[in-house]
C-alpha cells in the first residue's frame, strides 16, 4: 500500500512540470475562488482543527486539495493530518528561497486521497523566515494555485509579518476565526484597519467562523454592528480536539460525531466547493 501511495503522488504531481491543473480530469471548470485564507482573531480559534476537517471533506468531493501552513514559527497542521514533518530546510522554506525547486519533492502527500500539505519544518529556525517579502509568498501561492483545484491557507495573526499580510493580499476569499472571547471583535477591527492602511483589500475578510463554542452569553450583535457576518459556528467537542493526539481525523474516524460540528463543517465545505 505504501508503494501504491508513492506512485499515486508521483503520477499526480508530475502534472506540475507540464503546468496542468491537478484534478483537471475531474473538474470541468475551475472554482472562481480557489485560494482560501483562514485567520484567527482570538485565542482558542483552533484553525488547524477547522482546516484539517474541511480539507478532508473537500478532497472527498473530488477536489484535489492543498493545505498551506503559514504558521512558519510553530507549524502544526502536519500533526492534525497525521503526516511526517519535513526535515529542516525543506518544504515551504525551500520553495520560498528558490524558484528552481521541484514542488513534487516539497509537497507532502497525506494518508487521505487527494489531500496534500505544504508546510514548514518544525525544525526550521525562526530567523530563517524573517527576510522574505511579499513577492516570495506570491510566487509560491500562485504556483500551488495553478497545481490544485483548491488551496486552503492557515494564516498566522502576526500583522508585521509578511506571511500574515501577504497571505491576506493574495488569497481570493478569507475567513476570520474566533472563539467566544471579549477581545475578538476589537482584534478583528484592528487587524483589518492595519491591513487597509497599507493598501490590502479587507472586504474579503468580513466572514467569521466561530469556533469551540461553549454556550456562554456572548455579544454576537457587536460583530454584526461592525459589519461582520457569522457564516458558521462550531461547538467545543472534546473528541475533536483529542483526535490529533490519536493520529485520527475527527470528521472521518469518529463513530459518534457531534451533529452540530458535522453540520457546520459540511456547510463550510459546500460553500467552498460550490462557488
VEXFI-64145 format. One line per 4 residues: number of its first residue (from 1); for each residue x, y, z of N, C-alpha, C. Coordinates in Angstrom, 1 decimal. Atoms other than C-alpha are relative to their C-alpha. Layout:
N
NUM> X Y Z X Y Z X Y Z; ...
END
This chain:
275
1> 0.8 -1.2 0.0 0.0 0.0 0.0 0.9 1.3 0.0; -0.9 -1.2 -0.1 2.9 2.4 0.8 0.5 0.3 -1.4; -0.5 -0.2 1.3 4.3 1.8 -2.7 -1.0 0.6 -0.9; 1.1 -0.5 0.8 0.9 2.4 -4.3 -0.2 1.5 0.3
5> 0.2 -1.4 -0.4 0.6 5.7 -2.4 1.1 0.9 -0.6; -1.1 -0.7 0.6 4.1 6.8 -3.6 -0.3 0.2 -1.5; 0.3 -0.1 1.4 3.1 6.0 -7.2 -1.1 1.0 -0.3; 1.1 -0.9 0.2 -0.1 7.9 -6.9 0.4 1.4 0.1
9> -0.5 -1.4 -0.2 1.6 11.0 -5.6 0.9 0.4 -1.1; -0.8 -0.3 1.1 4.2 10.9 -8.3 -0.8 0.2 -1.3; 0.8 -0.1 1.3 1.7 10.4 -11.1 -0.9 1.3 0.1; 0.8 -1.2 -0.1 -0.4 13.3 -9.8 0.8 1.2 -0.1
13> -0.8 -1.3 0.0 2.3 15.8 -9.2 0.9 0.1 -1.2; -0.7 -0.2 1.2 4.1 15.1 -12.4 -0.7 1.0 -1.0; 0.7 -1.0 0.8 1.5 17.3 -14.0 0.5 1.4 0.3; -0.5 -1.3 -0.3 3.2 20.2 -12.3 1.0 0.5 -1.0
17> -1.0 -0.4 0.9 6.1 20.2 -14.7 -0.7 0.3 -1.4; 0.7 -0.3 1.2 3.6 20.3 -17.6 -1.0 1.2 0.2; 0.8 -1.2 -0.3 1.8 23.2 -15.9 -1.5 -0.3 -0.2; 1.4 0.4 0.1 -1.5 21.3 -15.8 -0.6 0.0 1.4
21> 0.7 0.1 -1.3 -4.1 21.5 -13.1 -0.1 -1.4 0.5; 0.3 1.3 -0.6 -4.1 18.6 -10.7 -1.5 -0.1 0.1; 1.4 0.3 0.0 -7.5 17.1 -11.0 -0.8 0.6 -1.1; 0.7 -0.6 1.1 -8.3 18.8 -14.3 -0.9 -1.1 -0.7
25> 0.9 1.1 0.6 -9.7 15.4 -15.5 -1.2 -0.2 0.8; 1.2 0.1 -0.8 -12.1 15.6 -12.6 -0.9 1.2 0.0; 0.8 -1.2 -0.1 -13.3 19.1 -12.9 -0.1 0.7 -1.4; 0.2 -0.6 1.3 -14.8 20.7 -16.0 0.3 1.5 0.0
29> -0.4 -1.4 -0.1 -14.1 24.2 -14.7 0.6 0.3 1.4; -0.6 -0.4 -1.3 -12.1 25.9 -12.0 -1.0 0.7 0.9; 0.7 -0.8 -0.9 -13.5 27.3 -8.9 0.3 1.5 -0.2; -0.2 -1.5 0.1 -14.0 31.1 -9.0 1.0 0.4 1.0
33> -0.9 -0.4 -1.1 -12.2 31.5 -5.7 0.7 -1.3 0.6; -0.7 1.3 -0.3 -9.7 28.7 -5.3 1.1 0.2 1.1; -1.0 -0.2 -1.1 -7.3 30.3 -2.7 -0.8 0.6 1.2; 0.8 -0.4 -1.1 -9.0 30.5 0.7 0.9 0.1 1.3
37> -0.8 -0.2 -1.2 -7.4 32.0 3.8 -0.9 -0.1 1.3; 0.7 0.0 -1.3 -8.3 31.4 7.5 0.9 0.7 1.0; -0.9 -0.8 -0.8 -7.0 33.9 10.0 -0.7 0.1 1.4; 0.6 0.0 -1.4 -7.6 33.6 13.8 0.0 1.4 0.6
41> 0.1 -1.3 -0.5 -8.8 36.7 15.6 0.0 0.0 1.6; 0.0 0.2 -1.5 -8.6 35.3 19.2 0.7 -1.3 0.4; -0.4 1.3 -0.5 -7.2 32.6 21.3 -1.1 -1.1 -0.1; 1.0 1.1 0.0 -8.9 29.2 21.1 -0.8 -0.1 -1.3
45> 0.7 0.0 1.3 -9.9 29.7 17.5 0.3 -1.4 -0.7; -0.3 1.3 0.5 -8.1 26.5 16.5 -0.1 -0.3 -1.5; 0.0 0.1 1.4 -7.5 26.9 12.8 0.4 -1.4 -0.5; -0.5 1.3 0.5 -5.7 23.6 12.4 -1.1 -1.0 0.0
49> 1.1 0.9 -0.1 -8.7 21.7 13.6 -1.0 0.2 -1.1; 1.0 -0.4 1.0 -11.0 23.6 11.3 0.5 -0.4 -1.4; -0.5 0.2 1.3 -8.8 23.4 8.2 0.2 -1.5 -0.3; -0.2 1.5 0.3 -7.9 19.7 8.5 -1.3 -0.7 -0.3
53> 1.3 0.7 0.2 -11.5 18.6 8.7 -0.7 0.5 -1.3; 0.6 -0.6 1.3 -12.7 21.0 5.9 0.7 -0.6 -1.2; -0.8 0.5 1.2 -9.9 19.9 3.6 -0.3 -1.4 -0.3; 0.3 1.5 0.2 -10.7 16.2 4.1 -1.4 -0.1 -0.8
57> 1.3 0.1 0.7 -14.4 16.8 3.0 0.2 0.5 -1.4; -0.2 -0.5 1.4 -13.3 18.9 0.0 0.7 -1.1 -0.9; -0.7 1.0 0.8 -10.9 16.1 -1.1 -1.0 -1.1 -0.3; 1.0 1.0 0.3 -13.8 13.6 -0.7 -1.0 0.4 -1.1
61> 0.9 -0.4 1.0 -15.8 15.7 -3.0 0.6 0.0 -1.4; -0.7 0.1 1.2 -13.2 15.1 -5.7 0.9 1.1 -0.4; -0.9 -1.1 0.2 -11.3 18.3 -5.4 1.4 -0.3 0.5; -1.4 0.2 -0.4 -7.5 17.9 -5.3 0.4 1.2 0.8
65> -0.1 -1.1 -1.0 -6.8 20.0 -2.2 1.4 0.1 0.6; -1.3 -0.2 -0.7 -3.6 21.5 -0.9 -0.2 1.0 1.2; 0.0 -0.9 -1.2 -3.3 23.0 2.6 1.4 0.6 0.2; -1.3 -0.6 -0.3 -0.6 25.5 3.2 0.0 0.6 1.4
69> -0.2 -0.5 -1.4 0.6 26.1 6.8 1.0 1.1 0.0; -0.9 -1.2 0.0 2.0 29.6 7.0 0.4 0.4 1.4; -0.5 -0.3 -1.4 2.5 29.4 10.8 1.4 -0.4 0.1; -1.4 0.4 0.2 6.2 29.4 10.0 0.8 -0.2 1.3
73> -0.8 0.2 -1.3 7.4 29.7 13.6 -0.5 -1.2 0.7; 0.5 1.1 -0.7 5.1 27.0 15.0 -1.0 -0.8 -0.8; 0.9 0.7 0.8 3.6 24.8 12.3 -0.6 -1.2 0.7; 0.6 1.2 -0.6 1.1 22.1 13.4 -1.0 -0.8 -0.8
77> 1.0 0.7 0.9 -1.1 21.1 10.5 0.5 -1.4 -0.3; -0.5 1.4 0.3 1.2 18.1 9.8 -0.4 -1.0 1.1; 0.4 0.8 -1.1 0.2 16.8 13.2 -1.5 -0.3 -0.1; 1.5 0.2 0.1 -3.6 17.3 12.6 -0.3 -0.9 -1.2
81> 0.2 0.9 1.1 -3.2 15.5 9.2 0.8 -1.3 0.1; -0.8 1.2 -0.3 -1.0 12.8 10.8 1.0 -0.3 -1.1; -1.0 0.1 1.1 1.8 13.4 8.3 1.4 0.2 0.6; -1.4 -0.2 -0.5 5.6 13.0 8.9 0.5 1.4 -0.4
85> -0.5 -1.3 0.3 7.1 16.5 9.1 1.2 0.1 -0.9; -1.2 -0.2 0.8 9.6 17.9 6.7 1.3 0.1 0.8; -1.3 -0.3 -0.6 13.3 17.9 7.5 0.3 1.4 0.0; -0.4 -1.4 -0.1 14.9 21.2 8.4 0.4 0.5 -1.4
89> -0.4 -0.7 1.2 15.2 23.5 5.4 -0.8 -0.5 -1.2; 0.8 0.5 1.1 12.7 21.5 3.3 -1.5 0.5 0.1; 1.4 -0.4 0.0 9.0 22.1 2.4 -0.1 1.5 -0.4; 0.3 -1.3 0.4 7.8 25.7 2.4 1.3 0.9 -0.1
93> -1.2 -0.8 0.0 11.2 27.2 3.3 0.8 -0.1 -1.3; -0.7 0.3 1.2 12.9 25.6 0.3 -0.6 0.7 -1.2; 0.7 -0.6 1.1 10.3 26.8 -2.1 0.0 1.5 0.0; -0.1 -1.5 -0.2 10.4 30.4 -0.7 1.4 0.5 -0.5
97> -1.3 -0.4 0.3 14.1 30.5 -1.2 0.4 0.0 -1.5; -0.3 0.2 1.4 14.2 29.4 -4.9 -1.1 -0.3 -0.8; 1.0 0.4 0.9 12.0 29.2 -7.9 0.5 -1.2 -0.9; -0.5 1.1 0.8 14.1 26.3 -9.2 -0.3 -1.4 0.6
101> 0.2 1.2 -0.8 12.9 23.7 -6.7 -1.2 -0.8 -0.6; 1.1 0.9 0.4 10.7 20.7 -7.7 -1.0 -0.1 1.1; 1.1 0.0 -1.0 7.4 21.1 -5.9 -0.3 -1.5 0.4; 0.3 1.4 -0.3 7.0 17.3 -6.1 0.8 -0.5 1.2
105> -0.8 0.5 -1.1 9.7 16.9 -3.5 -0.3 0.7 1.3; 0.2 -0.8 -1.2 8.4 19.5 -1.1 -1.5 0.0 0.5; 1.4 0.1 -0.4 4.6 19.0 -1.0 -0.2 -1.4 0.5; 0.2 1.3 -0.6 3.6 16.2 1.3 -1.3 -0.6 -0.3
109> 1.3 0.7 0.2 1.0 13.6 0.5 -0.5 -0.5 1.4; 0.5 0.5 -1.3 -1.2 12.9 3.5 -0.6 -1.4 -0.3; 0.6 1.3 0.2 -2.8 9.5 4.0 -1.4 0.0 -0.5; 1.4 -0.2 0.5 -6.1 10.9 2.7 0.1 0.3 -1.5
113> 0.0 -0.2 1.4 -6.8 10.7 -1.0 -0.3 1.4 -0.4; 0.2 -1.3 0.6 -6.5 13.9 -3.0 0.3 1.2 1.0; -0.3 -1.0 -1.0 -5.3 15.8 0.1 1.5 0.1 0.3; -1.4 -0.3 -0.1 -1.8 17.4 0.2 0.3 1.1 1.0
117> -0.4 -1.0 -1.0 0.2 19.6 2.6 1.3 0.6 -0.4; -1.3 -0.7 0.1 2.8 22.3 2.1 0.2 0.7 1.3; -0.2 -0.4 -1.4 4.3 23.0 5.5 1.5 0.4 0.2; -1.4 -0.2 -0.5 7.4 24.5 7.1 0.4 -1.2 0.8
121> -0.4 1.1 -1.0 9.5 22.1 9.1 0.0 0.6 1.4; -0.1 -0.4 -1.4 9.1 22.3 12.8 1.4 0.2 0.5; -1.4 -0.1 -0.4 12.9 22.1 13.0 0.7 1.3 -0.6; -0.5 -1.2 0.5 13.4 25.3 11.0 0.3 1.1 1.1
125> -0.3 -1.0 -1.0 15.0 28.2 12.9 -0.9 1.2 -0.3; 0.9 -1.2 0.1 12.8 31.3 13.5 0.6 1.0 -0.9; -0.6 -1.1 0.7 15.3 33.7 12.0 0.1 -0.3 -1.5; 0.0 0.4 1.5 15.2 31.8 8.6 -1.2 0.6 -0.7
129> 1.2 -0.5 0.7 11.8 33.3 7.9 -0.2 1.6 0.1; 0.1 -1.4 -0.2 12.5 37.0 8.7 0.2 0.9 -1.1; -0.4 -0.8 1.1 13.8 38.2 5.4 -0.8 -0.1 -1.3; 0.8 0.2 1.2 11.1 37.1 2.9 -0.9 1.2 -0.2
133> 0.9 -1.1 0.3 9.0 39.7 1.1 -1.3 -0.6 -0.7; 1.3 0.4 0.6 5.5 39.6 -0.5 0.2 -0.8 -1.2; -0.2 0.7 1.3 6.8 38.5 -3.9 0.4 -1.4 0.2; -0.4 1.4 -0.2 8.3 35.3 -2.5 -1.2 -0.8 0.3
137> 1.2 0.8 -0.3 5.0 34.3 -1.0 -1.0 0.0 -1.1; 0.8 0.0 1.2 3.1 35.4 -4.1 0.4 -1.1 -1.0; -0.5 1.0 0.9 5.2 33.2 -6.2 -0.4 -1.4 0.4; 0.4 1.3 -0.5 4.6 30.1 -4.0 -1.5 -0.2 -0.1
141> 1.4 0.2 0.0 0.9 30.7 -3.6 -0.6 -0.1 -1.5; 0.5 0.1 1.4 0.4 31.3 -7.4 0.4 -1.3 -0.6; -0.3 1.3 0.6 2.3 28.1 -8.3 -0.9 -1.1 0.6; 0.9 1.0 -0.6 0.3 26.0 -5.8 -1.4 0.1 -0.6
145> 1.3 -0.3 0.5 -2.9 27.6 -7.0 -0.2 -0.7 -1.4; 0.1 0.5 1.4 -2.1 26.5 -10.6 0.1 -1.5 0.0; -0.2 1.5 0.0 -1.5 22.9 -9.5 -1.2 -0.7 0.6; 1.0 0.7 -0.8 -4.5 22.2 -7.3 -1.4 0.6 -0.3
149> 1.4 -0.5 0.2 -8.3 22.6 -7.5 -0.3 1.1 1.0; 0.2 -0.9 -1.1 -8.4 24.4 -4.2 1.1 0.0 1.0; -1.1 -0.2 -0.9 -5.9 25.8 -1.7 -0.5 0.6 1.3; 0.4 -0.6 -1.3 -6.6 26.4 2.0 1.3 0.5 0.8
153> -1.2 -0.6 -0.7 -4.1 28.7 3.9 -0.3 0.3 1.4; 0.0 -0.4 -1.4 -3.6 28.8 7.6 0.9 1.2 0.3; -0.7 -1.3 -0.1 -2.6 32.4 8.2 0.3 0.4 1.4; -0.3 -0.4 -1.4 -0.8 33.5 11.4 -0.5 1.4 0.2
157> 0.4 -1.4 -0.3 -2.2 36.6 13.1 1.2 0.7 0.6; -1.2 -0.8 -0.4 1.1 38.5 13.2 0.1 1.1 -1.0; 0.1 -1.0 1.0 0.4 41.7 11.4 1.3 0.6 -0.6; -1.3 -0.5 0.6 4.1 42.9 10.9 0.7 -1.0 -0.9
161> -0.6 1.1 0.7 4.9 39.5 9.3 -0.5 -0.1 -1.4; 0.5 0.1 1.4 4.8 39.2 5.5 -0.9 -1.2 -0.2; 0.9 1.2 0.2 3.2 35.7 5.9 -1.4 0.3 0.4; 1.4 -0.4 -0.4 0.2 37.4 7.5 -0.6 0.9 -1.1
165> 0.6 -1.0 0.9 -0.4 40.4 5.3 0.1 -0.5 -1.4; -0.1 0.5 1.4 0.9 38.7 2.1 -1.1 -1.0 -0.3; 1.1 1.0 0.3 -1.5 35.8 2.5 -1.4 0.7 -0.1; 1.3 -0.8 0.0 -4.4 38.3 3.2 -0.1 0.6 -1.4
169> 0.0 -0.6 1.3 -3.4 40.0 -0.1 -0.2 -0.9 -1.1; 0.0 0.9 1.2 -3.1 37.0 -2.3 -1.1 -1.1 0.0; 1.1 1.0 0.0 -6.0 34.8 -1.2 -1.2 0.7 -0.7; 1.2 -0.5 0.7 -9.3 35.1 -3.1 -1.1 0.4 1.0
173> 1.0 -0.3 -1.0 -11.6 34.9 -0.1 0.7 -0.4 1.3; -0.6 0.3 -1.3 -10.9 34.8 3.6 -1.1 -0.1 1.1; 0.9 0.1 -1.2 -12.5 33.9 6.9 0.8 0.4 1.3; -0.6 -0.2 -1.3 -11.7 35.3 10.3 -0.6 -1.1 0.9
177> 0.5 1.0 -0.9 -12.0 32.6 13.0 0.2 0.6 1.4; -0.1 -0.5 -1.3 -12.7 33.4 16.6 -0.8 -0.9 1.0; 0.8 0.7 -1.1 -13.9 31.9 19.9 -0.7 1.1 0.8; 0.8 -0.9 -0.8 -16.2 33.5 22.5 0.9 0.8 1.0
181> -0.9 -0.9 -0.8 -13.6 36.0 23.7 -0.3 1.4 -0.1; 0.4 -1.3 0.0 -14.3 39.5 24.6 0.8 0.9 -0.9; -0.9 -0.8 0.8 -11.4 40.8 22.6 -0.1 -0.3 -1.5; 0.0 0.5 1.4 -12.3 39.1 19.3 -0.4 1.1 -0.9
185> 0.4 -1.0 0.9 -14.2 42.0 17.8 1.0 1.1 -0.2; -1.0 -1.0 0.0 -11.6 44.5 18.7 1.2 -0.4 -0.8; -1.2 0.5 0.8 -8.8 42.3 17.3 -0.3 -0.1 -1.5; 0.4 0.1 1.4 -10.7 41.8 14.0 0.1 1.4 -0.6
189> 0.0 -1.4 0.6 -11.2 45.6 13.5 1.4 0.5 -0.1; -1.4 -0.5 0.0 -7.6 46.4 14.5 0.8 -0.6 -1.1; -0.8 0.6 1.1 -6.1 43.9 12.1 -0.5 0.5 -1.4; 0.5 -0.5 1.3 -8.3 44.9 9.2 0.3 1.4 -0.3
193> -0.3 -1.4 0.1 -7.7 48.6 9.8 1.5 0.1 -0.4; -1.4 -0.1 0.3 -3.9 48.0 9.7 0.2 -0.5 -1.4; -0.1 0.5 1.4 -4.2 45.9 6.5 -0.4 1.0 -1.0; 0.5 -1.0 0.9 -6.3 48.5 4.8 0.9 1.2 -0.1
197> -0.9 -1.1 0.0 -3.8 51.2 5.8 1.2 -0.1 -0.9; -1.1 0.2 0.9 -1.1 49.6 3.6 -0.5 -0.5 -1.3; 0.5 0.3 1.3 -3.4 49.0 0.7 -0.5 -1.4 -0.3; 0.5 1.3 0.2 -4.6 45.5 1.2 -1.5 0.0 0.2
201> 1.5 0.0 0.0 -8.3 44.9 0.4 -0.4 -0.9 1.1; 0.5 0.8 -1.1 -10.1 43.7 3.5 -1.4 -0.4 -0.1; 1.4 0.3 0.2 -13.6 43.3 2.1 -0.2 -1.5 0.0; 0.1 1.4 0.0 -12.9 39.6 1.6 0.1 -0.7 1.3
205> -0.1 0.6 -1.3 -12.4 39.1 5.3 -1.1 0.5 0.9; 1.1 -0.4 -0.8 -15.8 40.0 6.6 -0.9 -1.2 0.5; 0.7 1.2 -0.4 -17.0 36.4 7.1 0.7 -0.6 1.2; -0.5 0.5 -1.2 -16.5 35.0 10.6 -0.4 -1.4 0.3
209> 0.3 1.4 -0.4 -16.3 31.3 11.7 0.2 0.0 1.5; -0.2 0.1 -1.4 -16.9 30.9 15.4 0.3 -1.4 0.4; -0.6 1.3 -0.4 -15.0 28.0 17.0 -0.1 -0.3 1.5; -0.1 0.4 -1.4 -15.2 26.0 20.2 -1.0 0.7 0.9
213> 1.1 -0.7 -0.8 -18.5 27.5 21.4 -0.3 -0.8 1.2; 0.3 0.6 -1.3 -19.4 26.8 25.0 -1.3 0.5 0.6; 1.3 -0.5 -0.4 -22.8 28.4 25.1 0.0 1.0 1.1; -0.1 -1.1 -0.9 -21.7 31.4 27.1 -0.8 1.2 -0.6
217> 0.7 -1.1 0.4 -23.5 34.7 27.0 0.9 1.0 -0.8; -1.0 -0.8 0.8 -21.5 36.3 24.1 -0.8 1.0 -0.8; 0.6 -1.1 0.7 -22.3 39.6 22.4 0.2 -0.1 -1.5; -0.1 0.2 1.4 -22.8 38.4 18.8 -0.4 1.3 -0.8
221> 0.5 -1.2 0.7 -24.6 41.7 17.9 1.1 1.0 -0.3; -1.1 -0.9 0.2 -21.3 43.6 18.3 0.7 -0.3 -1.3; -0.7 0.4 1.3 -19.8 41.6 15.4 -0.8 0.5 -1.2; 0.9 -0.5 1.1 -22.8 42.4 13.2 0.1 1.5 -0.2
225> 0.0 -1.4 0.1 -22.7 46.0 14.1 1.3 0.6 -0.6; -1.2 -0.3 0.6 -19.1 46.1 12.9 0.1 -0.4 -1.4; 0.0 0.4 1.4 -20.0 44.7 9.6 0.4 -1.4 -0.3; -0.4 1.4 0.2 -19.0 41.1 10.1 -1.2 -0.9 -0.1
229> 1.1 1.0 0.2 -21.2 38.1 9.1 0.5 -1.4 0.5; -0.3 1.4 -0.6 -21.1 34.8 11.1 -0.5 -1.0 -1.0; 0.4 1.0 1.0 -21.1 32.0 8.5 -0.1 -1.4 0.5; 0.0 1.3 -0.6 -20.6 29.1 10.8 0.3 0.1 1.5
233> -0.3 0.1 -1.5 -20.5 28.2 14.5 0.2 -1.4 0.4; -0.3 1.3 -0.4 -18.8 25.1 15.7 0.1 -0.2 1.5; -0.1 0.1 -1.4 -19.2 23.8 19.2 1.3 -0.6 0.5; -1.2 0.7 -0.6 -16.4 22.7 21.5 -0.3 -1.5 0.2
237> 0.1 1.4 0.0 -16.0 19.0 21.1 1.3 -0.6 0.5; -1.2 0.5 -0.6 -13.5 17.2 23.3 0.6 -1.0 -0.9; -0.5 1.0 0.9 -13.2 14.3 20.9 0.7 0.6 -1.2; -0.6 -0.6 1.2 -12.4 16.6 18.0 1.4 0.6 0.4
241> -1.3 -0.6 -0.4 -9.6 18.4 20.0 1.0 -1.1 0.3; -0.9 1.1 -0.4 -8.2 15.0 21.1 0.4 -0.8 -1.2; -0.3 0.9 1.2 -8.2 13.4 17.6 1.4 0.1 -0.5; -1.4 0.0 0.5 -4.7 14.7 16.5 0.9 -0.8 0.9
245> -0.8 0.8 -0.9 -3.2 13.1 19.6 -0.1 -1.5 -0.2; 0.2 1.4 0.3 -4.6 9.8 18.5 0.3 -0.4 -1.5; -0.4 0.2 1.4 -3.4 10.2 14.9 -1.3 -0.2 -0.9; 1.2 0.2 0.8 -7.0 10.4 13.6 -0.6 1.4 -0.4
249> 0.7 -1.2 0.5 -9.2 12.9 11.8 -1.4 -0.1 0.5; 1.3 0.1 -0.7 -12.4 13.7 13.7 -1.1 -0.3 -0.9; 1.2 0.1 0.9 -14.8 14.1 10.8 0.0 -1.4 -0.7; -0.1 1.2 0.7 -13.6 10.8 9.3 0.0 -1.2 0.9
253> -0.3 1.1 -0.8 -12.5 8.5 12.1 -0.9 -0.2 1.2; 0.8 0.1 -1.2 -15.0 9.2 14.9 -1.4 -0.6 -0.4; 1.3 0.7 0.3 -18.1 6.9 15.0 -1.2 0.8 0.4; 1.2 -0.8 -0.4 -20.3 9.2 17.0 0.5 1.5 -0.1
257> -0.4 -1.4 0.3 -19.7 12.7 15.5 -1.1 0.9 0.6; 1.0 -1.0 -0.5 -21.3 15.7 17.2 -0.7 0.6 -1.2; 0.9 -0.4 1.2 -24.2 16.6 14.9 0.2 1.4 -0.4; -0.2 -1.5 0.4 -23.7 20.4 15.1 1.3 0.2 -0.6
261> -1.3 -0.1 0.6 -20.0 20.1 14.4 0.0 -0.5 -1.5; 0.1 0.6 1.4 -20.7 17.9 11.3 -0.8 0.9 -0.9; 0.8 -0.9 0.8 -23.4 20.2 10.1 0.7 1.2 -0.5; -0.7 -1.2 0.3 -21.3 23.3 10.3 1.2 -0.2 -0.9
265> -1.3 0.3 0.8 -18.1 21.8 8.8 -0.4 -0.3 -1.4; 0.5 0.3 1.3 -20.1 20.4 5.9 -0.6 1.2 -0.7; 0.5 -1.3 0.6 -21.8 23.7 5.3 1.1 0.8 -0.5; -1.1 -0.8 0.5 -18.5 25.4 5.0 0.6 -0.6 -1.2
269> -0.6 0.7 1.1 -17.1 22.7 2.7 -0.9 0.2 -1.3; 0.9 -0.2 1.1 -20.2 23.0 0.5 0.1 1.4 -0.6; -0.1 -1.4 0.4 -19.8 26.8 0.4 1.2 0.2 -0.9; -1.3 -0.2 0.8 -16.2 26.5 -0.9 -0.1 -0.8 -1.3
273> 0.0 0.9 1.2 -16.9 23.6 -3.3 -1.0 0.5 -1.1; 1.0 -0.4 1.0 -19.9 25.3 -5.0 0.0 1.5 -0.4; -0.1 -1.4 0.4 -18.6 28.7 -5.7 -0.2 0.2 -1.5
END
